[in-house]
Amino acid sequence: MEQKPATMVILGATGDLTRRLLFPAIYRLYAQREWTPAHIIGYAVEAWSREQFCDHIEGNLKTFVKEFQPHVWQKLREQIDYQPGDLTAGKLAALKSKIAGPALFYLGLPPQLFSQAAGGLGQAGLNQESAGWRRLVVEKPFGWDLASARELGKGLHQWWREDQIFRIDHFLGKDTAQNILVFRFINRLLESVWNGAHIAQVQITFAETLGLEGRWQYYDRAGALRDMLQNHLLQLFALVAMEPPSEWDAEDLHNHKAEVLRAVRQIPDDQVLQFAAAGQYGKGQVGSQPVPGYQQEEGISAHSTTETFAAVKLYVDNWRWHGVPFYLRSGKRLAADYAEIAVQLKPVPPKLFGHGLADWLVFRMKPEEAIDLMMWAKKPGLELDTESIVLSAPYKRTGGNEYSAYEQLLLEVLKGDQSIFPRLDEVEEAWRVVDPILKAWSQQPPEDYAAGSEGPAGQDRILEAGQRWRHLGS
């Protein structure tokens, strides 16, 4: 039997997430005929009318959607409603009369309100599936440390089953992230070298030239480790390091990701300096533009010790990855907007051509998506000499619709496929990995680095002998 169209309820619908990311994704899916909702209901504390809310959304769509078309918007606008209210069960119960079938509830709220919202919806009976499926979408951060992540998990599970909860990590909606699994597991030649016998190191980098961009209230509390490494980069790490699943099944994928996260070696409290480096940008120049230091940014204390750069070395204590360092780093106000996952193969014997040569397999995520294989070949000419060559496969559609990460994630929620949404045990294991670092960094200030540079010099301290960071944009 064909299922009824779903209703989407956005809690916190007047906030920044909804206007910048969520509604532009909804609009594009509707314009491309990928999704026709039964209704979209905005829910927030502001005592707005439906018309006020729709006008607010329209103004933001014109800003954030390049291909905005008034006639498409007018049709979508007819499906939109607005309900003012707080997060108590009594107020949320007013949504019942507006939902006739399947529904997803998107928590576009501050993270400290997630448990309250999930509980209010549950107490109002909006989690009950007698009229169709009910799903709860939760944005990161999933907790503030391991203890709070466990507490949040308990709060959500009091009213919602794990298979109803979809934790959004927008990195996992990116094509390049998903292509890591496809490229690894569908190309047989890789499996024979995808282990510690052939791989020397793995580097996962996400660098930004941007500063705070208005997010100072959240970012100054979070820092780079919580904002990027604990969630986004550790999820990418899990995709690179996990064992091959027997089938493409959500539970199987989650089991394998959780397994490799559990195998990450615990960083001893007294050895954090050998495994992690923190930095905070000072004034400098990004491109040709002078920029202030972090402590001179609007809203930031002159004594802030929040890290804007984090680098971590991890080891996986299993048979596949024994002895292979995984390096994860991310920072703001760096030399380039660049993101990649780079896998270095071990060098050949140095006597063969006079020096040891190593290959790199690089999954580039920005500024453009591509897969690069950096190898060595004979240099043209009479001499038996070598040169580096790059076999590059740009990852870009030549036809058809293109989708943002949020569009892909929304479609997966509507399908009920949890494959690319972290499960609770994955979240908890990721916090276990970073908790010792957070504890150590709370007792010491980060190292300074100039805006527009490649980050603090201290990041080199965590590298194994003979290894070095790849240049940003290399």
Order of alpha helices (4+ residues) and beta strands (2+ residues): beta-alpha-beta-alpha-alpha-beta-alpha-beta-alpha-beta-alpha-beta-alpha-alpha-beta-alpha-alpha-alpha-alpha-beta-beta-beta-beta-beta-beta-beta-beta-beta-alpha-alpha-beta
